[in-house]
Amino acid sequence: MSLQTLAIQVSRTNMALALVLEKARELALRDIDIDLTLGDRDGCH
C-alpha cells in the first residue's frame, strides 16, 4: 500500500469519525435538553 493511498484512507476515516462524533454530540445535547425539561416538569408537581 502506498503512502498516498494510506493518507487518503486515514483522511476518509477521520471524516467519518468526525461525522459520527458530530451526530453523537447532537444526540447527547438533545438528551440533556430532554432531561432538563423533564426535571423542570417534575419540580412543578
PQR file of N, CA, C, O and H, with PARSE charges and radii, in Angstrom:
ATOM      1  N   MET A   1       0.847  -1.185   0.000 -0.4000 1.5000
ATOM      2  CA  MET A   1       0.000   0.000   0.000 -0.0000 2.0000
ATOM      3  C   MET A   1       0.889   1.243   0.000  0.5500 1.7000
ATOM      4  O   MET A   1       1.800   1.371   0.817 -0.5500 1.4000
ATOM      5  N   SER A   2       0.610   2.142  -0.918 -0.4000 1.5000
ATOM      6  CA  SER A   2       1.434   3.351  -0.989 -0.0000 2.0000
ATOM      7  C   SER A   2       1.056   4.330   0.112  0.5500 1.7000
ATOM      8  O   SER A   2      -0.027   4.257   0.693 -0.5500 1.4000
ATOM      9  H   SER A   2      -0.130   2.038  -1.582  0.4000 1.0000
ATOM     10  N   LEU A   3       1.966   5.236   0.379 -0.4000 1.5000
ATOM     11  CA  LEU A   3       1.741   6.226   1.430 -0.0000 2.0000
ATOM     12  C   LEU A   3       0.551   7.120   1.096  0.5500 1.7000
ATOM     13  O   LEU A   3      -0.218   7.507   1.975 -0.5500 1.4000
ATOM     14  H   LEU A   3       2.845   5.295  -0.093  0.4000 1.0000
ATOM     15  N   GLN A   4       0.412   7.443  -0.201 -0.4000 1.5000
ATOM     16  CA  GLN A   4      -0.690   8.315  -0.611 -0.0000 2.0000
ATOM     17  C   GLN A   4      -2.034   7.628  -0.378  0.5500 1.7000
ATOM     18  O   GLN A   4      -2.981   8.248   0.107 -0.5500 1.4000
ATOM     19  H   GLN A   4       1.037   7.128  -0.915  0.4000 1.0000
ATOM     20  N   THR A   5      -2.111   6.340  -0.729 -0.4000 1.5000
ATOM     21  CA  THR A   5      -3.346   5.586  -0.516 -0.0000 2.0000
ATOM     22  C   THR A   5      -3.679   5.550   0.968  0.5500 1.7000
ATOM     23  O   THR A   5      -4.833   5.715   1.361 -0.5500 1.4000
ATOM     24  H   THR A   5      -1.342   5.836  -1.124  0.4000 1.0000
ATOM     25  N   LEU A   6      -2.662   5.333   1.780 -0.4000 1.5000
ATOM     26  CA  LEU A   6      -2.845   5.287   3.225 -0.0000 2.0000
ATOM     27  C   LEU A   6      -3.362   6.628   3.741  0.5500 1.7000
ATOM     28  O   LEU A   6      -4.270   6.680   4.569 -0.5500 1.4000
ATOM     29  H   LEU A   6      -1.724   5.199   1.460  0.4000 1.0000
ATOM     30  N   ALA A   7      -2.774   7.703   3.242 -0.4000 1.5000
ATOM     31  CA  ALA A   7      -3.184   9.041   3.670 -0.0000 2.0000
ATOM     32  C   ALA A   7      -4.646   9.301   3.312  0.5500 1.7000
ATOM     33  O   ALA A   7      -5.387   9.879   4.107 -0.5500 1.4000
ATOM     34  H   ALA A   7      -2.036   7.661   2.569  0.4000 1.0000
ATOM     35  N   ILE A   8      -5.061   8.876   2.119 -0.4000 1.5000
ATOM     36  CA  ILE A   8      -6.452   9.060   1.686 -0.0000 2.0000
ATOM     37  C   ILE A   8      -7.385   8.276   2.605  0.5500 1.7000
ATOM     38  O   ILE A   8      -8.429   8.782   3.016 -0.5500 1.4000
ATOM     39  H   ILE A   8      -4.458   8.406   1.473  0.4000 1.0000
ATOM     40  N   GLN A   9      -7.005   7.042   2.925 -0.4000 1.5000
ATOM     41  CA  GLN A   9      -7.846   6.229   3.801 -0.0000 2.0000
ATOM     42  C   GLN A   9      -7.939   6.831   5.196  0.5500 1.7000
ATOM     43  O   GLN A   9      -9.007   6.830   5.808 -0.5500 1.4000
ATOM     44  H   GLN A   9      -6.156   6.631   2.591  0.4000 1.0000
ATOM     45  N   VAL A  10      -6.829   7.341   5.694 -0.4000 1.5000
ATOM     46  CA  VAL A  10      -6.827   7.955   7.023 -0.0000 2.0000
ATOM     47  C   VAL A  10      -7.733   9.180   7.038  0.5500 1.7000
ATOM     48  O   VAL A  10      -8.505   9.370   7.977 -0.5500 1.4000
ATOM     49  H   VAL A  10      -5.961   7.343   5.197  0.4000 1.0000
ATOM     50  N   SER A  11      -7.641  10.012   6.000 -0.4000 1.5000
ATOM     51  CA  SER A  11      -8.466  11.220   5.977 -0.0000 2.0000
ATOM     52  C   SER A  11      -9.944  10.859   5.854  0.5500 1.7000
ATOM     53  O   SER A  11     -10.798  11.522   6.443 -0.5500 1.4000
ATOM     54  H   SER A  11      -7.013   9.857   5.237  0.4000 1.0000
ATOM     55  N   ARG A  12     -10.249   9.800   5.082 -0.4000 1.5000
ATOM     56  CA  ARG A  12     -11.643   9.351   4.978 -0.0000 2.0000
ATOM     57  C   ARG A  12     -12.138   8.857   6.327  0.5500 1.7000
ATOM     58  O   ARG A  12     -13.257   9.160   6.740 -0.5500 1.4000
ATOM     59  H   ARG A  12      -9.555   9.262   4.603  0.4000 1.0000
ATOM     60  N   THR A  13     -11.293   8.095   7.009 -0.4000 1.5000
ATOM     61  CA  THR A  13     -11.664   7.574   8.330 -0.0000 2.0000
ATOM     62  C   THR A  13     -11.893   8.724   9.296  0.5500 1.7000
ATOM     63  O   THR A  13     -12.847   8.706  10.074 -0.5500 1.4000
ATOM     64  H   THR A  13     -10.384   7.849   6.674  0.4000 1.0000
ATOM     65  N   ASN A  14     -11.014   9.732   9.247 -0.4000 1.5000
ATOM     66  CA  ASN A  14     -11.161  10.892  10.131 -0.0000 2.0000
ATOM     67  C   ASN A  14     -12.458  11.634   9.844  0.5500 1.7000
ATOM     68  O   ASN A  14     -13.139  12.081  10.767 -0.5500 1.4000
ATOM     69  H   ASN A  14     -10.240   9.747   8.615  0.4000 1.0000
ATOM     70  N   MET A  15     -12.805  11.766   8.554 -0.4000 1.5000
ATOM     71  CA  MET A  15     -14.039  12.454   8.194 -0.0000 2.0000
ATOM     72  C   MET A  15     -15.243  11.670   8.690  0.5500 1.7000
ATOM     73  O   MET A  15     -16.203  12.258   9.190 -0.5500 1.4000
ATOM     74  H   MET A  15     -12.252  11.403   7.804  0.4000 1.0000
ATOM     75  N   ALA A  16     -15.201  10.345   8.556 -0.4000 1.5000
ATOM     76  CA  ALA A  16     -16.302   9.506   9.025 -0.0000 2.0000
ATOM     77  C   ALA A  16     -16.435   9.612  10.543  0.5500 1.7000
ATOM     78  O   ALA A  16     -17.541   9.722  11.073 -0.5500 1.4000
ATOM     79  H   ALA A  16     -14.421   9.868   8.150  0.4000 1.0000
ATOM     80  N   LEU A  17     -15.299   9.578  11.231 -0.4000 1.5000
ATOM     81  CA  LEU A  17     -15.314   9.703  12.694 -0.0000 2.0000
ATOM     82  C   LEU A  17     -15.872  11.059  13.110  0.5500 1.7000
ATOM     83  O   LEU A  17     -16.646  11.154  14.063 -0.5500 1.4000
ATOM     84  H   LEU A  17     -14.401   9.488  10.801  0.4000 1.0000
ATOM     85  N   ALA A  18     -15.477  12.102  12.394 -0.4000 1.5000
ATOM     86  CA  ALA A  18     -15.957  13.445  12.714 -0.0000 2.0000
ATOM     87  C   ALA A  18     -17.478  13.512  12.573  0.5500 1.7000
ATOM     88  O   ALA A  18     -18.155  14.116  13.405 -0.5500 1.4000
ATOM     89  H   ALA A  18     -14.849  12.025  11.620  0.4000 1.0000
ATOM     90  N   LEU A  19     -18.014  12.890  11.518 -0.4000 1.5000
ATOM     91  CA  LEU A  19     -19.461  12.873  11.318 -0.0000 2.0000
ATOM     92  C   LEU A  19     -20.153  12.125  12.447  0.5500 1.7000
ATOM     93  O   LEU A  19     -21.170  12.580  12.971 -0.5500 1.4000
ATOM     94  H   LEU A  19     -17.464  12.399  10.842  0.4000 1.0000
ATOM     95  N   VAL A  20     -19.599  10.972  12.820 -0.4000 1.5000
ATOM     96  CA  VAL A  20     -20.180  10.167  13.897 -0.0000 2.0000
ATOM     97  C   VAL A  20     -20.159  10.945  15.212  0.5500 1.7000
ATOM     98  O   VAL A  20     -21.141  10.964  15.953 -0.5500 1.4000
ATOM     99  H   VAL A  20     -18.773  10.602  12.394  0.4000 1.0000
ATOM    100  N   LEU A  21     -19.020  11.586  15.489 -0.4000 1.5000
ATOM    101  CA  LEU A  21     -18.908  12.355  16.732 -0.0000 2.0000
ATOM    102  C   LEU A  21     -19.892  13.520  16.741  0.5500 1.7000
ATOM    103  O   LEU A  21     -20.512  13.811  17.764 -0.5500 1.4000
ATOM    104  H   LEU A  21     -18.222  11.571  14.887  0.4000 1.0000
ATOM    105  N   GLU A  22     -20.030  14.181  15.597 -0.4000 1.5000
ATOM    106  CA  GLU A  22     -20.962  15.303  15.485 -0.0000 2.0000
ATOM    107  C   GLU A  22     -22.382  14.834  15.787  0.5500 1.7000
ATOM    108  O   GLU A  22     -23.122  15.485  16.524 -0.5500 1.4000
ATOM    109  H   GLU A  22     -19.526  13.944  14.766  0.4000 1.0000
ATOM    110  N   LYS A  23     -22.751  13.683  15.199 -0.4000 1.5000
ATOM    111  CA  LYS A  23     -24.092  13.132  15.412 -0.0000 2.0000
ATOM    112  C   LYS A  23     -24.282  12.749  16.875  0.5500 1.7000
ATOM    113  O   LYS A  23     -25.321  13.026  17.474 -0.5500 1.4000
ATOM    114  H   LYS A  23     -22.149  13.154  14.600  0.4000 1.0000
ATOM    115  N   ALA A  24     -23.268  12.113  17.436 -0.4000 1.5000
ATOM    116  CA  ALA A  24     -23.347  11.689  18.839 -0.0000 2.0000
ATOM    117  C   ALA A  24     -23.511  12.903  19.752  0.5500 1.7000
ATOM    118  O   ALA A  24     -24.257  12.864  20.730 -0.5500 1.4000
ATOM    119  H   ALA A  24     -22.424  11.888  16.950  0.4000 1.0000
ATOM    120  N   ARG A  25     -22.800  13.981  19.414 -0.4000 1.5000
ATOM    121  CA  ARG A  25     -22.890  15.190  20.233 -0.0000 2.0000
ATOM    122  C   ARG A  25     -24.289  15.791  20.140  0.5500 1.7000
ATOM    123  O   ARG A  25     -24.848  16.225  21.148 -0.5500 1.4000
ATOM    124  H   ARG A  25     -22.194  14.013  18.619  0.4000 1.0000
ATOM    125  N   GLU A  26     -24.860  15.819  18.925 -0.4000 1.5000
ATOM    126  CA  GLU A  26     -26.222  16.330  18.751 -0.0000 2.0000
ATOM    127  C   GLU A  26     -27.199  15.537  19.604  0.5500 1.7000
ATOM    128  O   GLU A  26     -28.040  16.105  20.300 -0.5500 1.4000
ATOM    129  H   GLU A  26     -24.406  15.467  18.107  0.4000 1.0000
ATOM    130  N   LEU A  27     -27.075  14.200  19.539 -0.4000 1.5000
ATOM    131  CA  LEU A  27     -27.973  13.338  20.301 -0.0000 2.0000
ATOM    132  C   LEU A  27     -27.782  13.548  21.793  0.5500 1.7000
ATOM    133  O   LEU A  27     -28.756  13.593  22.545 -0.5500 1.4000
ATOM    134  H   LEU A  27     -26.392  13.738  18.973  0.4000 1.0000
ATOM    135  N   ALA A  28     -26.539  13.676  22.226 -0.4000 1.5000
ATOM    136  CA  ALA A  28     -26.258  13.879  23.648 -0.0000 2.0000
ATOM    137  C   ALA A  28     -26.857  15.202  24.117  0.5500 1.7000
ATOM    138  O   ALA A  28     -27.446  15.271  25.195 -0.5500 1.4000
ATOM    139  H   ALA A  28     -25.748  13.640  21.616  0.4000 1.0000
ATOM    140  N   LEU A  29     -26.706  16.252  23.308 -0.4000 1.5000
ATOM    141  CA  LEU A  29     -27.255  17.551  23.674 -0.0000 2.0000
ATOM    142  C   LEU A  29     -28.774  17.485  23.738  0.5500 1.7000
ATOM    143  O   LEU A  29     -29.388  18.084  24.621 -0.5500 1.4000
ATOM    144  H   LEU A  29     -26.227  16.196  22.432  0.4000 1.0000
ATOM    145  N   ARG A  30     -29.384  16.755  22.801 -0.4000 1.5000
ATOM    146  CA  ARG A  30     -30.835  16.620  22.796 -0.0000 2.0000
ATOM    147  C   ARG A  30     -31.286  15.876  24.055  0.5500 1.7000
ATOM    148  O   ARG A  30     -32.290  16.240  24.666 -0.5500 1.4000
ATOM    149  H   ARG A  30     -28.885  16.269  22.084  0.4000 1.0000
ATOM    150  N   ASP A  31     -30.546  14.836  24.441 -0.4000 1.5000
ATOM    151  CA  ASP A  31     -30.873  14.081  25.656 -0.0000 2.0000
ATOM    152  C   ASP A  31     -30.771  14.975  26.879  0.5500 1.7000
ATOM    153  O   ASP A  31     -31.606  14.900  27.781 -0.5500 1.4000
ATOM    154  H   ASP A  31     -29.731  14.539  23.944  0.4000 1.0000
ATOM    155  N   ILE A  32     -29.750  15.820  26.913 -0.4000 1.5000
ATOM    156  CA  ILE A  32     -29.576  16.734  28.045 -0.0000 2.0000
ATOM    157  C   ILE A  32     -30.760  17.698  28.105  0.5500 1.7000
ATOM    158  O   ILE A  32     -31.282  17.975  29.185 -0.5500 1.4000
ATOM    159  H   ILE A  32     -29.072  15.881  26.181  0.4000 1.0000
ATOM    160  N   ASP A  33     -31.186  18.208  26.947 -0.4000 1.5000
ATOM    161  CA  ASP A  33     -32.337  19.110  26.906 -0.0000 2.0000
ATOM    162  C   ASP A  33     -33.575  18.406  27.434  0.5500 1.7000
ATOM    163  O   ASP A  33     -34.334  18.981  28.214 -0.5500 1.4000
ATOM    164  H   ASP A  33     -30.762  17.982  26.069  0.4000 1.0000
ATOM    165  N   ILE A  34     -33.785  17.161  27.013 -0.4000 1.5000
ATOM    166  CA  ILE A  34     -34.941  16.382  27.461 -0.0000 2.0000
ATOM    167  C   ILE A  34     -34.871  16.189  28.976  0.5500 1.7000
ATOM    168  O   ILE A  34     -35.875  16.350  29.670 -0.5500 1.4000
ATOM    169  H   ILE A  34     -33.168  16.693  26.379  0.4000 1.0000
ATOM    170  N   ASP A  35     -33.695  15.846  29.487 -0.4000 1.5000
ATOM    171  CA  ASP A  35     -33.529  15.649  30.931 -0.0000 2.0000
ATOM    172  C   ASP A  35     -33.864  16.935  31.686  0.5500 1.7000
ATOM    173  O   ASP A  35     -34.512  16.893  32.732 -0.5500 1.4000
ATOM    174  H   ASP A  35     -32.879  15.716  28.924  0.4000 1.0000
ATOM    175  N   LEU A  36     -33.425  18.072  31.159 -0.4000 1.5000
ATOM    176  CA  LEU A  36     -33.670  19.347  31.826 -0.0000 2.0000
ATOM    177  C   LEU A  36     -35.159  19.671  31.847  0.5500 1.7000
ATOM    178  O   LEU A  36     -35.683  20.109  32.871 -0.5500 1.4000
ATOM    179  H   LEU A  36     -32.899  18.107  30.309  0.4000 1.0000
ATOM    180  N   THR A  37     -35.843  19.458  30.724 -0.4000 1.5000
ATOM    181  CA  THR A  37     -37.274  19.771  30.672 -0.0000 2.0000
ATOM    182  C   THR A  37     -38.056  18.817  31.566  0.5500 1.7000
ATOM    183  O   THR A  37     -38.998  19.237  32.238 -0.5500 1.4000
ATOM    184  H   THR A  37     -35.417  19.102  29.892  0.4000 1.0000
ATOM    185  N   LEU A  38     -37.682  17.547  31.585 -0.4000 1.5000
ATOM    186  CA  LEU A  38     -38.358  16.586  32.456 -0.0000 2.0000
ATOM    187  C   LEU A  38     -38.120  16.949  33.914  0.5500 1.7000
ATOM    188  O   LEU A  38     -39.029  16.857  34.739 -0.5500 1.4000
ATOM    189  H   LEU A  38     -36.917  17.206  31.039  0.4000 1.0000
ATOM    190  N   GLY A  39     -36.907  17.358  34.227 -0.4000 1.5000
ATOM    191  CA  GLY A  39     -36.580  17.749  35.599 -0.0000 2.0000
ATOM    192  C   GLY A  39     -37.412  18.944  36.030  0.5500 1.7000
ATOM    193  O   GLY A  39     -37.912  18.982  37.154 -0.5500 1.4000
ATOM    194  H   GLY A  39     -36.168  17.433  33.557  0.4000 1.0000
ATOM    195  N   ASP A  40     -37.564  19.930  35.133 -0.4000 1.5000
ATOM    196  CA  ASP A  40     -38.358  21.114  35.455 -0.0000 2.0000
ATOM    197  C   ASP A  40     -39.813  20.727  35.691  0.5500 1.7000
ATOM    198  O   ASP A  40     -40.457  21.229  36.612 -0.5500 1.4000
ATOM    199  H   ASP A  40     -37.158  19.899  34.220  0.4000 1.0000
ATOM    200  N   ARG A  41     -40.322  19.833  34.854 -0.4000 1.5000
ATOM    201  CA  ARG A  41     -41.715  19.421  34.961 -0.0000 2.0000
ATOM    202  C   ARG A  41     -41.944  18.700  36.297  0.5500 1.7000
ATOM    203  O   ARG A  41     -42.960  18.910  36.960 -0.5500 1.4000
ATOM    204  H   ARG A  41     -39.798  19.425  34.106  0.4000 1.0000
ATOM    205  N   ASP A  42     -40.988  17.852  36.678 -0.4000 1.5000
ATOM    206  CA  ASP A  42     -41.118  17.127  37.947 -0.0000 2.0000
ATOM    207  C   ASP A  42     -41.097  18.101  39.116  0.5500 1.7000
ATOM    208  O   ASP A  42     -41.771  17.882  40.123 -0.5500 1.4000
ATOM    209  H   ASP A  42     -40.163  17.681  36.139  0.4000 1.0000
ATOM    210  N   GLY A  43     -40.333  19.165  38.989 -0.4000 1.5000
ATOM    211  CA  GLY A  43     -40.226  20.138  40.071 -0.0000 2.0000
ATOM    212  C   GLY A  43     -41.531  20.897  40.293  0.5500 1.7000
ATOM    213  O   GLY A  43     -41.789  21.372  41.399 -0.5500 1.4000
ATOM    214  H   GLY A  43     -39.786  19.343  38.172  0.4000 1.0000
ATOM    215  N   CYS A  44     -42.353  21.015  39.257 -0.4000 1.5000
ATOM    216  CA  CYS A  44     -43.605  21.767  39.360 -0.0000 2.0000
ATOM    217  C   CYS A  44     -44.639  21.030  40.202  0.5500 1.7000
ATOM    218  O   CYS A  44     -45.460  21.669  40.861 -0.5500 1.4000
ATOM    219  H   CYS A  44     -42.144  20.629  38.358  0.4000 1.0000
ATOM    220  N   HIS A  45     -44.617  19.712  40.193 -0.4000 1.5000
ATOM    221  CA  HIS A  45     -45.645  18.931  40.912 -0.0000 2.0000
ATOM    222  C   HIS A  45     -45.444  18.991  42.409  0.5500 1.7000
ATOM    223  O   HIS A  45     -46.215  18.394  43.159 -0.5500 1.4000
ATOM    224  H   HIS A  45     -43.951  19.193  39.658  0.4000 1.0000
TER
END
